[in-house]
Amino acid sequence: MQKLLNFNELKYDPSNSLGEGSFGVVHKGDFRGLDVAIKDLHSQTLSKDTIESFKAEALIMLDLRHKNIVQIYGYCIEPKPCIVMEYMEHGSLYDYLRKNLVISFETLFRLAMDIVKGVVYLHGEKMLHRDIKSLNVLLNEFDVAKLCDFGLSKVKSDTRSSITFKLVGTYPWLPPEQILGKKFTFESDVYSMGMTLWELVSHEIPFKDAQRPEYIPIRVLGGARETIPSTCPALFAVLIQWCWNVDPLKRPSANEVLQFLRNHENEIKTNTVNANSSLDLPPIAPKQTQSPKSDNINQNMSVTNMENKLNNNNNVGKELPIQTIGGSIMPITRNN
């Protein structure tokens, strides 16, 4: 399929949307008889340089081919920039988890594997996702989970206001180092992925009790993490805690997460722990510095500056106390 598409060949109703993402509105449409999803970018806020960045990054995304990555078919520039992608019949993982309040351990494992495999593929291509969360995981008609809404970091930055530090919509999944304005890395993706794995067992958004989303980064920097439900398989809980370690160098790589899931598939599916398994966090392999293809996130914002800016907002209420880390794990059975 072509990369630069003719906008006149796209058929859809702009007034009927599937939802709105971080940098555009998504519609169901038709392209040459194929059901597609069309994301209209918020072009009124995009600079000429950003349009060029969009074109360059769209070309990178078009080369990605993996069963757990939403396929990008092409893009348009005129009369307005948009992306044409694979249509996912069953919508977002976020909606799925709210329609299915109880899922089997087998389904939990399968969805986790889909998410992790997608991240492993992106990292293997030296690409960062930067915004992993249940809203950016879509399900097809067979409930195969695929990552979407990645790569266009410059576009996302231009469509967010400075008053919210370019982080609107992702506060609950933000890794501590990004809050501090440090470089976004593969380990940062792993933190957000760990939060998304937590969503699989909680069916909730992280820190939903926060009075204002702007307070969540301060709580995270203070050490807060969500409570892991008692119904979570013990080794899956270990994996989640491993991913959201405050120190990026103590987090696993996406490949290590995938290997952990493979090694403990039966235990997670049955919520048991074999005699030779440990509920302690696994050892971390020595990290080697890797360079992603692009890294447009450079937020020079200290905790003090963030607190001052929040406190200067007349609509800001009182800060919530930091939540206790960790949670209880249900009784498990050890197989000898």
C-alpha positions as CSV (number, residue, x, y, z in Angstrom):
1,M,0.0,0.0,0.0
2,Q,1.2,3.5,-0.7
3,K,2.8,5.7,1.9
4,L,1.6,9.2,0.9
5,L,-2.1,8.7,0.3
6,N,-4.6,10.7,-1.7
7,F,-6.9,12.3,0.9
8,N,-9.8,12.2,-1.6
9,E,-9.7,8.4,-1.5
10,L,-10.6,8.4,2.3
11,K,-14.2,8.0,3.1
12,Y,-15.4,8.9,6.6
13,D,-17.7,11.1,8.6
14,P,-15.7,13.7,10.5
15,S,-18.6,14.3,12.9
16,N,-18.6,10.6,14.0
17,S,-15.4,9.8,15.9
18,L,-14.2,6.6,17.6
19,G,-12.3,8.7,20.2
20,E,-9.7,11.4,20.7
21,G,-6.1,10.6,21.3
22,S,-3.2,12.7,22.6
23,F,-2.7,14.5,19.3
24,G,-5.7,13.8,17.1
25,V,-9.3,12.6,16.6
26,V,-9.8,9.0,15.4
27,H,-12.6,8.1,12.9
28,K,-13.6,4.8,11.3
29,G,-13.3,5.1,7.6
30,D,-12.8,3.3,4.3
31,F,-9.8,3.3,2.0
32,R,-10.3,1.4,-1.3
33,G,-12.8,-0.9,0.3
34,L,-10.7,-1.6,3.4
35,D,-11.9,-0.7,6.9
36,V,-9.4,1.7,8.4
37,A,-8.9,4.0,11.3
38,I,-8.1,7.6,10.3
39,K,-6.5,9.9,12.8
40,D,-6.9,13.6,12.0
41,L,-4.1,15.6,13.6
42,H,-4.9,18.8,15.4
43,S,-3.3,20.7,12.5
44,Q,-4.3,24.1,13.6
45,T,-1.7,23.9,16.4
46,L,1.1,22.4,14.3
47,S,4.0,24.4,13.0
48,K,5.6,23.9,9.6
49,D,8.6,22.3,11.3
50,T,6.3,19.9,13.1
51,I,4.6,18.9,9.9
52,E,8.0,18.0,8.5
53,S,8.8,16.1,11.7
54,F,5.5,14.3,11.3
55,K,6.3,13.2,7.8
56,A,9.8,11.9,8.8
57,E,8.4,10.0,11.8
58,A,5.5,8.6,9.8
59,L,7.9,7.1,7.3
60,I,9.7,5.3,10.2
61,M,6.4,4.0,11.6
62,L,5.4,2.7,8.1
63,D,8.3,0.4,8.1
64,L,7.2,-1.3,11.4
65,R,5.8,-4.8,10.9
66,H,4.7,-6.8,13.9
67,K,1.6,-8.7,15.0
68,N,1.5,-6.6,18.3
69,I,1.9,-3.2,16.6
70,V,-1.0,-1.4,15.0
71,Q,-0.2,-1.3,11.3
72,I,0.2,2.1,9.7
73,Y,-1.0,2.1,6.1
74,G,-0.1,5.6,5.0
75,Y,-0.5,9.3,5.7
76,C,-1.8,12.5,4.1
77,I,-0.5,16.1,4.4
78,E,-3.1,18.0,2.3
79,P,-5.7,19.3,2.9
80,K,-4.9,18.3,6.5
81,P,-2.4,15.9,8.0
82,C,-3.8,12.5,9.0
83,I,-2.6,8.9,9.6
84,V,-4.4,5.9,8.1
85,M,-4.0,2.8,10.1
86,E,-5.4,-0.7,10.9
87,Y,-8.9,-0.7,12.2
88,M,-9.1,-2.5,15.6
89,E,-12.7,-3.8,16.1
90,H,-12.7,-4.3,19.8
91,G,-11.3,-0.9,20.8
92,S,-8.9,0.0,23.6
93,L,-7.7,-2.2,26.4
94,Y,-8.9,0.6,28.7
95,D,-12.5,0.0,27.6
96,Y,-12.0,-3.8,27.6
97,L,-10.9,-3.9,31.2
98,R,-14.0,-1.9,32.3
99,K,-16.4,-4.1,30.4
100,N,-14.7,-7.3,31.7
101,L,-14.2,-6.7,35.4
102,V,-13.0,-10.3,35.9
103,I,-10.6,-11.9,33.5
104,S,-8.9,-15.3,33.8
105,F,-5.3,-15.7,34.6
106,E,-4.9,-17.2,31.1
107,T,-6.3,-14.0,29.5
108,L,-4.2,-11.9,31.8
109,F,-1.1,-13.7,30.7
110,R,-2.0,-13.5,27.0
111,L,-2.6,-9.8,27.0
112,A,0.6,-9.2,29.0
113,M,2.6,-11.2,26.5
114,D,1.0,-9.2,23.6
115,I,2.0,-5.9,25.2
116,V,5.5,-6.9,26.1
117,K,6.2,-8.4,22.7
118,G,5.1,-5.2,21.1
119,V,7.5,-3.2,23.3
120,V,10.3,-5.7,22.7
121,Y,9.9,-5.2,18.9
122,L,9.9,-1.4,19.1
123,H,13.0,-1.4,21.3
124,G,14.7,-3.9,18.9
125,E,14.1,-1.3,16.2
126,K,15.7,1.4,18.5
127,M,12.4,3.1,18.9
128,L,10.7,4.5,22.1
129,H,7.0,4.4,22.6
130,R,6.9,7.1,25.3
131,D,3.2,6.8,26.1
132,I,2.5,3.2,27.1
133,K,-0.9,2.9,28.8
134,S,-4.1,0.9,28.4
135,L,-5.6,3.7,26.2
136,N,-2.8,3.1,23.7
137,V,-3.3,-0.7,23.5
138,L,-6.0,-1.7,21.0
139,L,-7.7,-5.1,20.5
140,N,-8.7,-6.6,17.1
141,E,-11.6,-8.9,16.5
142,F,-9.7,-11.8,18.0
143,D,-8.7,-9.8,21.1
144,V,-5.0,-9.7,20.1
145,A,-3.5,-6.6,21.8
146,K,-1.5,-4.2,19.7
147,L,0.4,-1.0,20.6
148,C,-0.6,2.3,19.0
149,D,-0.1,6.1,19.2
150,F,3.7,6.0,19.3
151,G,6.6,7.7,17.7
152,L,5.1,11.1,17.1
153,S,6.6,12.8,20.1
154,K,7.1,16.2,18.4
155,V,3.5,16.3,17.3
156,K,2.4,15.4,20.8
157,S,4.5,18.2,22.2
158,D,3.1,20.8,19.9
159,T,-0.5,19.9,20.7
160,R,-0.1,20.3,24.5
161,S,0.0,23.6,26.4
162,S,3.0,24.7,28.4
163,I,1.0,25.2,31.5
164,T,0.7,21.4,31.8
165,F,4.4,20.8,31.1
166,K,3.5,18.8,27.9
167,L,2.5,15.8,30.0
168,V,-1.3,16.0,29.9
169,G,-3.1,12.6,29.7
170,T,-0.1,10.5,30.8
171,Y,0.5,11.6,34.4
172,P,-0.4,8.2,36.0
173,W,2.1,6.3,33.8
174,L,5.0,8.8,33.9
175,P,8.3,7.4,35.1
176,P,10.1,9.4,37.8
177,E,13.1,10.3,35.6
178,Q,10.8,11.9,33.0
179,I,9.1,14.0,35.7
180,L,12.6,15.3,36.7
181,G,13.3,16.3,33.1
182,K,15.9,13.6,32.4
183,K,16.3,11.8,29.1
184,F,13.6,9.3,28.2
185,T,15.1,5.9,27.8
186,F,14.0,2.3,27.1
187,E,13.8,1.8,30.9
188,S,11.3,4.7,31.0
189,D,9.1,2.7,28.6
190,V,9.4,-0.3,30.9
191,Y,8.2,1.7,33.9
192,S,5.0,2.7,31.9
193,M,4.6,-0.8,30.7
194,G,4.7,-2.0,34.3
195,M,1.9,0.4,35.2
196,T,-0.1,-1.0,32.2
197,L,0.5,-4.5,33.5
198,W,-0.9,-3.3,36.8
199,E,-4.0,-2.1,35.0
200,L,-4.5,-5.7,33.8
201,V,-4.9,-6.8,37.4
202,S,-6.6,-3.8,38.9
203,H,-8.9,-2.7,36.0
204,E,-8.2,0.9,37.2
205,I,-6.2,3.9,36.2
206,P,-3.2,4.5,38.4
207,F,-3.7,7.0,41.2
208,K,-7.4,7.5,40.4
209,D,-7.9,8.9,43.9
210,A,-5.8,12.0,43.2
211,Q,-7.9,15.1,43.4
212,R,-5.9,16.6,40.5
213,P,-3.7,14.7,38.0
214,E,-1.0,17.3,38.3
215,Y,-0.3,16.0,41.9
216,I,0.5,12.5,40.7
217,P,4.1,13.3,39.6
218,I,4.9,14.7,43.1
219,R,3.5,11.6,44.7
220,V,5.5,9.3,42.4
221,L,8.7,11.2,43.2
222,G,7.9,10.7,46.9
223,G,8.0,6.9,46.3
224,A,4.3,6.2,45.8
225,R,3.2,3.2,43.8
226,E,-0.2,1.7,43.4
227,T,-1.4,-1.2,45.6
228,I,-1.3,-4.5,43.8
229,P,-4.6,-6.3,44.2
230,S,-4.6,-9.5,46.4
231,T,-6.0,-11.4,43.4
232,C,-2.9,-10.8,41.4
233,P,-0.7,-13.9,40.7
234,A,2.3,-13.7,43.0
235,L,5.0,-13.8,40.3
236,F,3.1,-11.3,38.2
237,A,3.1,-8.9,41.2
238,V,6.9,-9.4,41.4
239,L,7.2,-8.5,37.7
240,I,5.2,-5.3,38.1
241,Q,7.3,-4.2,41.0
242,W,10.4,-4.9,39.1
243,C,9.3,-2.7,36.2
244,W,8.4,0.3,38.3
245,N,11.6,0.5,40.3
246,V,12.5,4.1,41.0
247,D,16.0,3.5,39.6
248,P,15.9,3.0,35.8
249,L,19.1,0.9,36.0
250,K,17.3,-1.5,38.3
251,R,14.4,-2.1,36.0
252,P,14.5,-5.0,33.5
253,S,14.7,-4.6,29.8
254,A,11.7,-5.4,27.8
255,N,13.4,-8.6,26.7
256,E,14.0,-9.6,30.3
257,V,10.3,-9.0,31.0
258,L,9.4,-11.3,28.1
259,Q,11.8,-14.0,29.3
260,F,10.4,-13.7,32.8
261,L,6.9,-14.3,31.5
262,R,8.0,-17.2,29.4
263,N,9.8,-18.8,32.3
264,H,6.8,-18.5,34.7
265,E,3.9,-19.0,32.3
266,N,2.4,-21.9,34.1
267,E,2.9,-20.3,37.6
268,I,1.2,-17.1,36.5
269,K,-1.7,-18.9,34.8
270,T,-2.3,-21.0,37.9
271,N,-1.1,-18.5,40.6
272,T,1.4,-21.0,42.0
273,V,5.1,-20.8,42.7
274,N,7.5,-23.6,42.0
275,A,9.9,-24.7,44.7
276,N,12.9,-23.3,42.7
277,S,11.2,-19.9,42.0
278,S,11.6,-16.9,44.2
279,L,9.3,-14.1,45.1
280,D,12.2,-11.7,45.4
281,L,13.0,-9.4,42.6
282,P,15.2,-11.1,39.9
283,P,18.8,-10.0,39.5
284,I,19.4,-7.3,36.9
285,A,21.8,-7.9,34.0
286,P,24.5,-5.2,33.5
287,K,23.0,-2.4,31.4
288,Q,24.5,-1.4,28.2
289,T,23.8,2.1,26.9
290,Q,21.4,2.1,23.9
291,S,20.5,5.0,21.7
292,P,16.9,5.2,20.4
293,K,16.3,6.5,16.9
294,S,15.0,9.8,18.3
295,D,14.4,11.4,21.6
296,N,12.5,14.7,21.5
297,I,11.6,14.8,25.2
298,N,13.8,17.3,27.1
299,Q,11.8,18.8,29.9
300,N,13.9,21.0,32.1
301,M,11.6,20.9,35.1
302,S,12.7,20.3,38.7
303,V,10.4,19.1,41.4
304,T,10.6,22.5,43.1
305,N,9.7,24.3,39.9
306,M,6.8,21.9,39.3
307,E,5.5,22.4,42.8
308,N,5.8,26.2,42.5
309,K,4.0,26.2,39.2
310,L,1.2,24.1,40.6
311,N,0.9,26.2,43.7
312,N,0.6,29.4,41.5
313,N,-2.5,27.9,39.8
314,N,-5.5,29.4,41.4
315,N,-7.6,26.2,40.8
316,V,-5.2,23.9,42.6
317,G,-6.5,22.3,45.8
318,K,-4.7,20.6,48.6
319,E,-2.1,18.0,47.9
320,L,-3.0,14.4,48.7
321,P,-0.8,12.4,51.1
322,I,1.6,10.0,49.4
323,Q,0.1,6.5,49.1
324,T,1.7,3.5,50.8
325,I,3.8,1.4,48.5
326,G,2.9,-2.2,47.8
327,G,0.0,-4.5,48.5
328,S,-1.0,-7.8,49.9
329,I,-0.6,-11.0,47.8
330,M,-3.1,-13.8,48.1
331,P,-2.0,-17.1,49.6
332,I,-0.1,-19.2,47.1
333,T,0.7,-22.9,46.7
334,R,4.2,-24.1,46.2
335,N,4.6,-27.0,43.8
336,N,7.4,-29.4,45.0
